[in-house]
Amino acid sequence: MLKAGIQSYSFLMRLSGTRILIYLKLGFQRCPINDRQIEGDKVTFPSPFYLWEAMMPSINTASDLINYQDGTVVSREVIKKDSGTLTFFAFDKGQGLSEHTAPFDAFVYILDGSADIIISGKKNKVKKGEFIIMPANEPHALSALECFKMMLVMIK
């Protein structure tokens, strides 16, 4: 029998177009993780009956997790763990991130629009449905050619 507050878990993430399915693996059962509380290695559920409901797949459209705002960059961190992060960004046209470095490899998947991503001085134009990997400790910057959304996965 599954119990609330399971101590060990692992994630399974699958990209399907712009839909992202994130499941929590509990023994032989798979439960979608949205609407659950996750703190460190502890998972809690609102009620014992919730586990039954949680076994039904939940699909979210990644580009709907974050909205554009005029003249700014919006970010939403969805997962923050010692092993890495999953963050969604929405950039208004002309916005960007100035050159910087990160101590970890970063996977960028473009959900909507297009952008220039400069890595170690080399300009890369990426558009909806494409991804690029930014190596650790390499200087990089982003510039929105039009409104664009991206998913950033950083693995430590």
Order of alpha helices (4+ residues) and beta strands (2+ residues): beta-beta-beta-beta-beta-alpha-beta-beta-beta-beta-beta-beta-beta-beta-beta-beta
